[in-house]
Every structure is written in structure tokens, then in C-alpha cells.
Amino acid sequence: MSAPILGFHHVAIIVSDYETSKRFYTQILGARILAETYREARQSYKLDLAFADGSQIELFSFPAAPARPNRPEACGLRHLAFRVQNVQSAVDFLQENQLDCEPIRIDELTGKQFTFFKDPDGLPLELYQL
């Protein structure tokens, strides 16, 4: 029997400033809001977002969430990579929106361009050439 996994459905991210991250992921990165829910019992928002290709992110706001380890090689999610047609064009767009990007590099295994930037909480995000 083959593995039943078809791919991933979503990535969940806990954010420190809900409104800032909501603006970042929707107004800058272009995600569409699928649903926004305030959960009174948890004093927490849950924001379901989708990108043009159907990939999804869930943003959560929890009061007093512990800080994320920020060492580059800490265990856990290392980074989230976004597919783009043209890395330089995507970098130009992000820089127009006052976001810093690392220099564009070439993946030595695939020959594709990539670079990194960060979300409002410092989560490493990657742009990766299709």
C-alpha cells in the first residue's frame, strides 16, 4: 500500500501582534482571507488565509505566547518557502514594501534562485524560483 499523504493542507503560525501580521500576510504577501474567528474562551483569533495556488496559512494570536527560538538551526519549523516566478521581481516588490531581503543565492542542488526575508515576528520566509 502506498502512503496516503497527498501534500500539506496548511501551515499554522502563532503571531505576537495579530493586526500587524494580518496586514503583512494579506496586504503585502497577498493572501486572501477565508475565515476570521475570535475564540472568546482562548482570547485568541484564528485567521484562515489562502494564496492563489490554494496553499493555506492559519494565523493564531494567543495571549503571552512564548518567544520562538530564533537560532537558524533550532529544532522545529526551519522556514516557510513561497514559490515565485521571478525571485528578483518578488524581492523588488518586498523592498517597495519596506521589507529587507537577503542577497539572492543559487541553490547548488537545483540551480534555482532563492532568498530569505522575515515576517513581523522574525519567522524566516523564503522566496524560491519555480
C-alpha positions, 0 to 999 in steps of 0.5 A: 500500500502506498502512503496516503499523504497527498501534500500539506493542507496548511501551515499554522503560525502563532503571531505576537501582534495579530493586526500587524501580521494580518496586514503583512500576510494579506496586504503585502504577501497577498493572501486572501482571507477565508475565515476570521474567528475570535475564540472568546474562551482562548482570547485568541483569533484564528485567521484562515488565509489562502494564496492563489495556488490554494496553499493555506496559512492559519494565523493564531494570536494567543495571549503571552505566547512564548518567544520562538527560538530564533537560532537558524538551526533550532529544532522545529519549523526551519522556514516557510518557502513561497514559490515565485516566478521571478525571485528578483521581481518578488524581492523588488516588490518586498523592498517597495514594501519596506521589507529587507531581503537577503542577497539572492543565492543559487541553490547548488542542488537545483540551480534555482534562485532563492532568498530569505526575508522575515515576517513581523515576528522574525519567522524566516520566509523564503522566496524560491524560483519555480 
